[in-house]
């Protein structure tokens, strides 16, 4: 009987670790393939029989990326859009979430429902009305238009994301500060938002990553090559008759570095924010 229990436990452990290995391979394998492709010579890269370890290590694709393309310009444009979106969304979403989740007034539930409904609309359906709106305000071919569009799409989900965090902060803390004579704004900025910092950090990294990888509106609203963002700029390496895989993979690796740095800085807050409220 004891041997049967041990065998069952061993089989469960083997299955558990096998599933973990499979998931890790599915996640890591594409990144590994892109990385080794970026450091292979073109002859080895396009060979019919692929190599899983580069026979010759080269950085020529990275040198070509910076020399033959306006990668730095694309990087600066994406940084401007991502940081602008992140800062505006964090401010708006934090104030909106505090309003709908902590303040009591008539119509609050309707506002919350409107925010959630606006989030479910696919972005592709809003291309034409948003383009016409940007044209009316003379914002087409402006990076500000991308910031506005990204804020429009990320703010509703950010408000919902802050819900779990705001609920974990006891109402008594605000009441005690109010009794001590603190005004609403002082309670908000000196007590409440510092306590909600992990949740606000989660919103910051979510909006940064979403804006960093946004392609649809960046391709439609921006006409000037000097104002292209990284996803649109890298897409220029793919033409009708040729794909420069070396430049494309080198660009993909170079593009992934800034989000990795941002995630490394606030990743712990991101995970904490996603799991906030899961335990009672």
N, C-alpha and C positions, 0 to 999 in steps of 0.2 A: 504493500500500500504506500509505504514511504517512498519507495523507488519510483512508483507511478507519479506521485506528487512532484518529486524532484525533476523527472523527465518533462512533465508539463510546464514546470517553472522555467526549465532551461529552454524549451521550445519557445515560450513566450518571450524570454529575453532575446533569443536569436532573432525572432520576428521583429521585435521592437528595434533592435540595433540595425537590422537589415533595412527597415523602413527609414530610419534616420539617415543611413548611408545613401539610400536611393534619393531621398529628398535633397541631401547635400549635393549629390552629383547633378541633379536636375537644376539646382540653383547655381552651383559654381562652374559647371562645365561650359555654359555659354560665355561667361566672363573669361575663363581660361583660354577658350578658343579665340576670342577676339584679341586677347593680349598676345598670344604667341603669333597670331597672324600679323600683328602690328610690328613684330620684331623679326619677321622672316624676309629674305630677299624676294622680289617679285617673282623670279623664276620658280622658287620653291613654293611660293604662295599659290600660284595658279597650276601647279603640277597636278596631274590626274590622280595620283596616289598621294593622299595627304600625309603629312608627318605630324605626330603629336608632340614631338620635342624638336624645336628648330635646329636644323643641321648647322646653319650659319646665323649668328646673332647680329643684327644690324639696327641702327637707329635712323637709317636713311629716310624712312617714311615720316618720322617726326621732324627731321630737318626739312623735308619737302613741305610738310604741313605748314610750318612757320614761314618758309621762303616763298612758296608758290600760291598760298591762299591768304586771305585776310583774317586768319584765325584770331589774332589779338583783337581786331575790331569786333568780330562776332562775340568774342568772350566778354568784352566790355559792354556791348549792347545787352547780352543776356544777363550780365551782372546788374546792370542798371534796372532792367525790367524785373528781375527776381527780387532784388533788394527793395525796390519801390513798392512792388506788390506786397511783399512781406510786411513792411513797416505800416503801410496803410491798412492792410487787412487786420493786423494785430490790434491796432488802435480801434478800428470800427467794430470788429468782432467782440473784443473785450467789453466795450461799452454797451453794445447791443445785447450780449449775453447777460451782463449784469442787470440790464433793464428788464429783460423778459423772464429771467429766472430768480431775481432777488427782489424786484419791486412789484408792488401790487397796484394795478390800475385797470380800468375798463378797456377791453380790446387787446389785452396782452396775449391771450391765447390765439386770437386771430392773426396778430403779427407773427407769432411763432409758427403758426401753420403756413402763413404766406412764405416765410423763409424756407421752410422745408419743401413746399411745392415748387418754389423757384429753383431749387437744387436738382429736382428730378428731370428737368428739361434737358434733352441732349443738346450739346453745343452746336452741332451741325444745323439744327433747326433755327438757330438764332443768327446764323451767318449774315443773311440778307438784311434783316432789320438792324443789326448792329453796324453793318457796313454803311447803310444809309444814314444811321445816326451819326457815325463818325464823319461821314462826308458833310453832313449839315454843320457840324462843329469844326470843320477843317482840321480834323485830327488824323485823316488817312495819311500814311507814310510818316507817322510820328510814333516814337516809342511810348509816349504817354497813352496812346490808344491801347497798346498792349497791356499797360499797367491797369487801365480802367477795366478792360475786358477780364483780365485775370482776377482782379478784385471782385468783379461781379460774380464770377463762378466759384471763387474760393471762400468768400465771406459767409454764405449761408451754411455751408458744412462746418466752417470754423465755429460759428455760433453754437451749432449742435454739439460739436466736439467739446466745447468748454462746459457744457451742461453738467457732465459727471463731476468735473473738478469743482465747479462752484457749489455743487450740492454737498461736497465733503467739508466745506468750511462752515463751522457752527454759526448760526444766526446770533448766538449770545455774544460773540466777539464784537460784532458791529454794535450791538445794543450797549455793551459795556463802554465802548469807545464813545458812543453818542452821549451816554450819561456823564462821562468825564468831560464833555464839552466839545468834542471834536465834531466838525461839520461833515456833511455828506462827502464832499470832495476829499477832505483829509482822510476820512475813513477809507475811501475808495483807493486813493493812491498810496497812502502810508501803511495801510493794514491789509486791505482785501487783496489787491493785485499782487503784492509781494508773496502772500500765502498761496496765490494761484499761479505762481511763476512756472512750475512744471507744466501746467496746462497751457499757459501762454507760449512756453517754449515749444510745445507740441504743435500748436497752431503755426508758429513761425517756421518750423522746419517743413511742415506740410505745404504751406503756401510757397516756400522757396523752391521745393522740389517740383511742385506742380507748374510753377511759372518757368522754371528752368527747362522743362521738357515740352512745353506747349508748342505745337507745330501749326495747327490749323489756322488760327487767327494771325499768327506771325507770318505765315505764308501769304495770307490774303490782304492784310492791312498794310504791310510794309512793301514798298516798291523799290526804293533805292537800295542798291547792293551794299552801300556803306552802313545801312541801318539794319541789315539782316541779323537775326539772332543765331545762336549755334545750331539748333536743329535744322533750320532752313539753310544755313550756310553749308553744313555737312551734306545735305541732300544734293547740293550742286555737284558733288563728286560722282553722282549717279546720272549718267546720260542715257540717251536712247540706245546707243550702240556700244557703250563702254562703261564699265564700273571700275574705278580705281580702288581696289580692295585695300591696298596698302595705306593710302591716305585716309580712306574711310575708317578703317579699324584704328589707326593712330589717332584720328580725330575723336573717335568714340571713347578711347581711353583717356585722352586729354580732357574731354568734356566731362567725364565721370569724376575727375579728381576734385573739383570744387564742392560738389554735393557730398562726396565722401568726407571731406574735411568738415563741412557744416554738420553732418550727421555724427561725426566723431565727437564734436564739441557739445552737442545737445541731444545726442541719441538716447542717453539714459532718461532724459525728461520725456522724450517721444514715447518710449516704451511705457514709462510710468503713466503718461497721459492716456495711452490707449487702454490700459488696464484699470484706470481709475473708476471706482464705482462698481467693479465686478464683484467685490466682496462686501458684504454687509456686516 
